[in-house]
Amino acid sequence: MKETILLFGGNSFLAKAFNEKYGELYTIENVYRNDKTQEFNFDFENDNIESITDKLKSRYNAILFFQGMNPSLGAKDITAGHFIKMLKINLVTPALLIKNLVSQLNKGSLILFVSSVAKKKGSYDPAYASAKAGLAGLMHSLSNVYSEFRFNIISLGLIENSPVFNNMTPNFRKKHADRMFNNSFIKADDVITAVAELITNKSISRTDIEIDGGYM
């Protein structure tokens, strides 16, 4: 019998890659944003938690938080609303979803958060960098309470052909490449392969795995 994976952010770049490669290996329940044609649809900023958790009835072997919000406002333009939105999408809503879904997780299940190299280098958008850095505190805090599950983080560098990558100027891409191994960008396949390893490897817990090309 296939293991069941709950994936938030089903219309994201990485989620599409994960579904394409592992859709036959796992039963994947994708939760989408702003797509009413899908069975599971949820907005991390605006929707009530129960509006999605009441619909999710399976038992899960992993919850993958692939939702996100790209950096968009610099420090000189930052607003309270933008900062609050970034924190809610990355930290507040995931914590509340886990609170409501732990009873449906099998022992040893993986809960995975996606952080960024911005947690250590900063970002032109301080709200984004702060939210991504905060995931470490969330991971350890939840691990203390829900010790029967495995909480992990993957912290990513610039992924080739991702929406963020495609919106960058060539000069900005080069600045990233110059600080990464072999001047190469992160491959989506390398990321999702690492995610699949985390699902199956029961010895990996409370770990922040940096998939960033050794960004310096």
C-alpha positions in Angstrom: 0.0 0.0 0.0 1.3 3.4 -1.0 2.3 5.9 1.7 0.3 9.1 1.7 1.9 12.5 1.5 0.1 15.8 2.3 1.7 18.6 0.3 0.8 22.2 0.8 1.5 24.6 -2.1 0.5 22.1 -4.8 0.8 24.7 -7.6 4.4 25.7 -6.6 7.4 25.1 -8.8 8.9 22.4 -6.4 5.6 20.7 -5.8 5.1 20.2 -9.5 8.5 18.7 -9.8 7.9 16.4 -6.8 4.5 15.3 -8.2 6.0 14.5 -11.6 8.8 12.4 -10.2 7.1 10.7 -7.2 3.4 10.8 -8.1 3.4 7.0 -8.8 5.4 6.1 -5.7 3.2 7.9 -3.2 -0.4 8.9 -2.9 0.0 12.7 -2.8 -2.8 14.9 -1.6 -2.0 18.4 -3.0 -3.4 21.5 -1.3 -3.5 24.3 -3.8 -3.9 28.1 -3.4 -6.4 30.1 -5.4 -7.5 27.1 -7.6 -11.1 26.4 -7.0 -11.1 23.6 -9.5 -9.1 21.5 -7.1 -10.5 19.3 -4.3 -8.3 20.9 -1.7 -7.8 24.7 -1.9 -6.4 26.8 0.9 -5.0 30.4 1.3 -2.4 30.5 4.1 -3.0 34.2 4.7 -6.8 34.5 4.7 -8.5 31.1 5.1 -9.7 29.6 8.4 -7.6 26.6 9.4 -10.6 24.3 9.8 -11.7 25.1 6.2 -9.0 22.7 5.0 -8.4 20.4 8.0 -12.0 19.4 8.1 -11.6 18.1 4.5 -8.4 16.1 5.1 -9.3 12.7 6.2 -6.3 10.5 5.4 -3.5 9.2 7.5 -0.2 10.7 6.5 3.4 9.7 6.4 4.6 13.2 5.7 3.5 16.8 5.5 5.5 19.0 3.1 5.1 22.7 3.4 5.9 23.9 -0.1 3.8 27.1 0.1 5.6 30.4 0.1 5.7 34.1 -0.6 8.5 35.5 -2.7 10.5 38.5 -1.4 9.0 41.7 -2.7 9.6 44.8 -0.5 13.0 46.3 0.5 13.8 47.5 4.0 13.0 51.1 3.0 9.6 50.2 1.8 8.6 47.6 4.4 5.2 47.8 6.0 3.6 46.1 9.0 1.1 44.4 6.8 3.8 42.9 4.5 5.8 41.7 7.5 2.7 40.2 9.2 1.7 38.4 5.9 5.1 36.9 5.5 5.2 35.6 9.0 1.7 34.2 8.8 2.4 32.3 5.6 5.7 30.9 6.7 5.3 30.4 10.5 1.8 31.0 12.0 -0.4 29.0 9.6 1.9 26.0 9.4 2.1 25.8 13.2 -1.7 25.9 13.4 -2.1 23.3 10.6 0.2 20.9 12.4 -1.7 21.4 15.7 -4.9 20.3 13.8 -3.4 17.4 11.9 -1.0 15.6 14.3 -3.7 13.0 15.1 -3.6 11.9 11.5 0.1 11.4 11.3 1.7 7.9 11.5 4.5 7.5 14.0 7.8 8.6 12.5 6.2 10.8 10.0 8.1 13.7 8.4 7.0 17.4 8.7 9.2 19.4 6.3 9.6 23.2 6.1 11.3 25.0 3.3 13.7 27.8 4.3 16.2 29.8 2.3 19.8 30.8 2.1 18.4 34.2 3.0 18.3 33.0 6.7 22.1 33.5 6.9 22.9 36.0 4.2 19.9 38.2 4.6 17.6 39.5 1.8 16.7 42.8 0.4 13.3 41.9 1.9 13.8 41.7 5.6 10.4 40.2 6.2 11.3 37.2 4.0 14.7 36.6 5.6 13.2 36.9 9.1 10.4 34.4 8.4 12.8 31.9 6.9 15.2 32.2 9.8 12.3 31.7 12.2 11.6 28.2 10.9 14.5 26.8 12.9 12.8 27.9 16.2 9.5 26.5 15.1 11.1 23.2 14.1 12.8 22.7 17.5 9.8 23.9 19.5 7.4 21.5 17.8 9.9 18.7 18.0 10.0 19.1 21.8 6.2 18.7 21.9 5.6 16.1 19.2 8.7 13.9 19.7 7.1 10.9 17.8 7.4 12.8 14.5 10.4 14.1 12.6 10.7 17.8 11.9 13.2 18.9 9.3 14.1 21.9 7.2 15.6 22.3 3.7 17.3 25.7 3.1 17.6 26.4 -0.5 19.7 28.5 -2.7 18.6 29.9 -6.1 16.9 27.2 -8.1 17.4 27.2 -11.8 14.2 28.0 -13.8 12.1 28.8 -10.7 9.9 31.8 -10.7 12.4 33.8 -8.6 15.2 32.8 -10.9 13.2 33.8 -14.0 12.4 37.2 -12.6 16.0 38.0 -11.8 18.2 40.1 -14.0 21.2 38.4 -15.5 23.5 40.4 -13.3 21.7 39.4 -10.2 21.8 35.8 -11.2 25.5 36.0 -11.7 26.0 37.4 -8.2 24.4 34.3 -6.9 26.3 31.9 -9.2 29.6 33.5 -8.3 29.1 32.4 -4.6 27.9 28.9 -5.3 29.8 25.6 -6.1 31.0 25.4 -9.6 29.1 28.7 -10.3 26.0 26.5 -10.8 22.4 27.0 -9.7 20.5 24.5 -7.6 18.6 21.9 -9.7 15.0 21.2 -8.8 15.6 17.5 -9.1 18.4 17.6 -6.5 16.0 19.3 -4.1 13.1 16.8 -4.5 15.4 13.9 -4.3 16.6 15.1 -0.9 13.0 15.5 0.1 12.3 11.8 -0.9 15.3 10.8 1.2 13.9 12.6 4.2 10.6 10.9 3.9 12.1 7.4 4.1 15.2 8.0 6.3 13.9 7.7 9.8 17.3 8.7 11.3 17.1 12.3 10.1 15.3 14.6 12.5 15.6 18.2 13.8 18.0 18.9 11.0 18.3 21.9 8.7 19.8 20.7 5.4 21.3 23.4 3.3 20.9 22.8 -0.4 22.5 26.0 -1.5 25.7 25.1 -3.4 27.8 26.1 -0.4 26.7 29.7 -0.8 29.3 32.0 0.7 
